[in-house]
């Protein structure tokens, strides 16, 4: 049945792409093109989800490559977009000795070039009054291509070959990450990429190729060439430079300046002076199209305040991503996504930049936005019939309204169209409890835990208690493991001995609500793509400050996916069998555990959870405790970003617990 569904999806996708390629520019037959374009996305997603097991490995990779290449060949005869003529023109005038940053296409000094070689090209250029906007590396590439053949079809063939090269790099990165080849279809069969790269010939695929290649080289510890390639990505289109802050670490920062080396490509154009960035300034400050956030700000604010406000919003978004999205590849994706959403102009082909990342993170929201570019087709139809390029704002509502709804939903539920890993049904539960002098609260916690019918074992890891903690545990009949002091050290010792399908790390001062342990198990039984999660917590004391902290904990977990130890973190044992390192962590092991789980798959948050003793919050007051927790939390995120996870110094432990014996 799965093979039949896949075959139907593949045939449907092929028919849709063949029809789209034959229908000509999207503005000529917007309804037909729109239906075929949308059908292509449906077919692509269906192919990924129904990808047969018989096509795994090399056979599957060959199929995806063949499909991707065939799809691109379909669009070779598709009419190129206006930008392609500018590519050819700017390569052409360089070979005649003119600087494209100085001379706009309508410059009188270029009349001779038009008459001798370029009038048919010149006629198709838009914004003829503006000089070049593209960075110098890609301009030099245009020059080389124009020296070979100043022909749009030749340029497009080269752009398509570069796009196929990106498929190869994505396949290599998938292999490094041990992810299934089916996900490569999100780029190989992506209708947006086929239409705007293989069809209209936009060179945004080059920027994406260099960006992904640079990341691949860094992943494989080829640091110097990796940063040089990332610099080339930025010198092909400036957007790619945004990736750099998320890829620089303590281990590679000395070679990071190599990313600036490609800026030497500006030297042949240095005589342009301030003209180098004139068109960039005009496009960035004065023009807008197909935007959402910027459109709202233009409605709310004076025009002069829009761009500064967008810049501030972008800075806030990037800082948030830097702290809370710690996986490097995903953080680059989210950072670039934020940039695109805050641009005053969002042409459909700009989304090619994030298309490769959907191979690894098949975001429902971003796949929808790519498909929703269908709502720009009627604008092009209006331009063809009336000669006036005019936005239809009600169409933007159809595009961005559902997109932002999906994006907000995704913050809380992390929906993906495709999850590469699906886990077997868990049947048993192991509870790991790191303890140190917990005699006052341990009995109540153990009593609640022992009621669970799916419980396989309780492993109490003692860090050298001087009170009756061990005696109480022994009386309760749980496994006792001696360990060095330190929460991460103790948790690690417990994990090594746990045998249940599901592991719960539970603090002794947390009392699980009745039935919540069974709900942990059932939540993962219903969601084979989920790797674990946490629960909502409340304090035994019902004061307003206690309720406020509980609410903040829940919001933090919902928004960032990061839970704390007093939220009863649980996860599949198979997820962290070989992919964790908590043994050197005196504290913050709960944050590290959350971040590791986020990288592995979907997390769940149960509404009913645990009741926590407020003893540690009462010692120094709620306000002081909140600031202490926030300071240590943010400090750890910054340090982890810089040097990686799995370590915390003793001063974290001392700052949080005060007296080391407690």
Steps between C-alpha positions, in 0.01 A plus 500: 500500500787737584661434160173576323453827691857603420458416131179702479667795677804485269285485187281785626804713578652429157176594325468822702860607432472413131187711475652788697812500281285507185261770622747783453547796735273482803343835414362374168278224643502569874215262588640206304853566621377540856313168502797314354746671734290408805451145374878472475537570872233245585674241286841579649377461858315181414815355343702570812243356736441190286862442399535119480749306708628332183645836388713557806875542464678541167201397291285764664767767457527416130123526461480839676787635291345375179166653592662832594705521181202400284287767664762763431535394137124549460546870576798572274270638228298703751526877434764662722414785736606862460784457745672258263537774240670720756742218584598474134513877454724560800736226385497646151589857597784382723654333196476836322692667780214660697433480875138386560498674840565832324297475181130420510350328192349828374835681517580675172856373509366147447308576180783354295482173691129483438537557129786256452398206713239556762182676383285186515627442853469865603134522396401236761678657800293655778610797714725624220574816697681309775855361486590151625375385839660154506818431701831488307563125502186429299569796270837350412326168438262680261804647325655159447175352371439793267850459360408144404147573373293810586182298468224454762464128424872438559483693829199294603672171420788597729257604775321165470831311519583691819158408635562132427833537685301619801303175484829311529614705802163453670525125443848499659374700799206264540745211510710671768189557709375144435165616373290322233540581134124559462541844660716610206180518296410819688765670286530271196126512428420843643276688252623839621861405424407353162292801397728779613847344462469250213214696342554874538873458565549691825845437641384466862587131476868604483472679833331195651764267352789695650325537835425128535846405368662730757297341780586152371872584505475633856314188611786294359757718682636656181482835669711724275335407168163498677524864602637603160202335331262670744662830406441419134136434586478848649673646197243337273207639700538685828233300683742210556727708725230472766598137552849580630420592864325166543795297371793659685612311811795479735642226281496688169495875574864552404419404141167681486658821356565300182132560424596860430763401243250490209432870558817550296275448199398862552846618393437487122197723557658738754482799265123501560555643849170556682313382190583143602198494729274759336250255351501291817402811695223586254351149506530467878365840598254599229352189345270235636306205366329188637592589857301443817676633810625809317151564361351496849769738624437740211137508608589563865808724479634795304692386192829622643465267800423179310851388404656578843214310667555202269871510585426495874252214458758305300764554769260376770407196291864413430595530866209272594606247238862520613403412857218252463565322170833342578527248218716678241324393180155571640606834645625611157166395350296689760723809480468518121127440532473798736690715252271407211188576702628845593615602152297779338518301175443125485512376144401132476850394394644642823348193667746280310745596776309302763387218270810282569435518874155348453681178411598483868212690661182449301317790658131500410494880516792553262384239254163674499664839439690362203178357358315823584719691254223395264322814621760715321396358161193729460723804561710402199182445297388850590834641386477319165144614430516856632868583480494602868673302775260526793479288816169343599504523879206267553704226334779563747253429778429159346872435483633630830192450720512119498879507499525698824227285654706190418815670626343585837351153526843360425655682794281297733470172310799488259307346209704360215372351180748214534682352798798289389511296820209304645547301815350172624225503757640538856363257757699556821628787711821553697521787749841652569524716814817701578497572876708665769364536854135469394363310803240769569323460163609166356236278662205690355654496151576126509151421626346678199739340252447144622129523413579496128398172334751531211795558731793266440748647749597799711871577498600733781847650442641635823770766494620437856204578724570550871137459611253208474453529122659164421321324785162626380579386147612158618182462700296584189674223308654709223838457332772710661808620315785691666647785300708812521304814581362699209161474334627420153753254636228324696249499213764352270569224753130418514455501123774240460301260719147570374332227296150639435382612156420839650714684754373763742748723681321602818619725782423384852304814585262444204187294566336366180125540468303178498513333160750744348773238457262283299410806291868552420512151357172529310596840353799342329303192402262727308784702343773273358691807374523655850822444694389616843374798689416646836200591713348811647602568858337673793620583848365346816463857622220669306614861537495745211881496454488119484228505237693762303814286493295198390352702215842629393634145500217386277542794260877447476452134415228571245696776328852355509457127560735528798375353826658497845556209733196575714280434196558123502692454175430171323638349180549180305808312611590426136530872424794560733662157499811635326429869466540669833767625735385615839785348699690828539202713602462609859188695405297598190473135395125558463555778247757290315263205496223714352729633229620151410143376475395799286764401247367143483129558431169631627438573868169488687384698802239342722252733668477303821828452673679517829469689825830651608617603843571873517778463754782623275293797388423605856864510612605821323164629384321450171635807321862421584449138401342591167791727410750236609335233285474736201864604535630144517267387221602775255864466595493130423330557163766754401787280615351195332463689175867589515664179616237226474300323768558237761704699753435739786748629752457458874410867539160430339428245772627726775300799371176303491525287815710731716622255765668222297367239735139574415 
